[in-house]
Amino acid sequence: MKKQVSYLQKLFYDLWNDFGSVYLIVNNSERTQIGKRGFTEDEKKHGLILVFNDKTNNKLDWDEEGNLSCVLAFGTRKEDIYIHHDDLIGVFSPDAGVQFLRGDVDRNLLRRLSRRPAGRSPAGRFLEQVPEEEDE
């Protein structure tokens, strides 16, 4: 796993555990799959911000390379998500007042993704992971 992805992953969990929510910035590429939904035209240009909070299922699968797999809900639809480690651009928390943007990615990509203020995206842009079903 690249060191930058390892740092991102650790900060992701620290922020989620300490502040109850964390935002993950994801770049669009052929390597990353957002279920059947895919990326919207806007997300293809500006990236996608995923929100994880205290209502989301914490069942995430990070492989040895730092790729992330999980199931996310888009409204009532569940989508299988696969995020390639090179498309994990950053993590941030407005509550903590911190952000981590990887320095090993293309600077033009960082500029493009950072043009939109974090947390001010149109409704429906944020995702939540599907809550874990309880055993009956």
N, C-alpha and C positions, 0 to 999 in steps of 0.2 A: 504494500500500500504506500502511495506517495505520502511523504510527511505532511504536506499541506492538507490532504484529505483526512489524515489521522487527527490533526489539530482541529479541523472543522467538525469532525465527528464527536470529539471530546467536548468541545465548546457547545455543540448542539445539545447534548445530554445535560451538561451543566446548566445551561440556560433554561431548558425545559423543566428540569427538576427544581431549580432555585426560584424561577419566576412564573412557572405554570404555562408558559407559551414560548414558542420559538418559531422563527421564520426561516425558511430555506430558499435560497435563490438558485434556480435551475435554468440552464441554457437549453435551447432547442437544438437538437441534432438527430441524425438518423439512429444514433446509438441509444437514445433515451426514448422510452415508450410510455405514453400517458394513456394506457388502455386503448379502447376503440375511439375515445374522444379525441385524442391527439392534442396538438397545440392549436390555439386560435391564431388567426393572422397577426393579431397584436402580440401574442405571446411568442410567435416566431421571431418577431423583431426585437422585443424587449425582455424576453425571458418570462419565466413563470415563478410566482412566489407561492410556496406551500406553507400553510399554517398548521402547526401542531400545538395543541393545548390540552388542558385537563379533561376535556371531553373526548379526546381521541384515544384510540387503541395504541398502546405502546409496543405492539408486536411489529418490529421492523427487522429486516434481515439484511445485514451488511456482510458482504463476502470479503475474502482476503484482499482483493484489490481496492475495496472501498465502494463498490457498487451497491446501491440501495434498492431493495425490493419491498413492496408493501401493497396493501389494498387501500384505496382512497375512495371517499364518497363524493360524488358530484350531484348534489341534490339527493335524489333517492337512488341514483345509479351507483353501483360499485364498479370500480375500474382497477385492474391489475396495473401496477406502476413499476417500472424499472428505470432507475436513473444511473447512467454511466458515471463513473467517478470523475471523468474529465468534464462533465456537465454540472457538477456540484460547484457552483461559483462562490457562494458565500452563505453565511448564517448571521442573523441579527435578532436583537430583542429591543423594542422600543422601551419596555419596562426597565431593562437593565442599562439602557443607554449605550450599548456596545454593538459592534459589527465586526465581522471577520470576512474580508474578501481575499481570495487566493491571489497571490502575486505571480503565480506561474501560468496564468492564463493571458491571452491576448489583451493588451491594454485597450484596443479599440472595442473589444467585446465588453470590457468593464465599463467603459464610458457609455456605451449603448445601453447596458443594463441598468446603469445608475442614473439615467436621465429622469426616470419616474421616481418620485419620492416614495419611500417604503411605507406600506400601510395605507396608501391613498388610491388603491386600484379600484376600478369599478366593481360593483356587486357581482358576485359569482366568480371572481378571479381567485379568491382564496378557497382552499380545499381543506377538508378535514378527513382524517383517517377514519375508516369504518370502525365503530365500537366493537370490541370483542364480544362475541355471543357467549352468554353464560350457559353452562351445562345445566340441563334440567334434571 
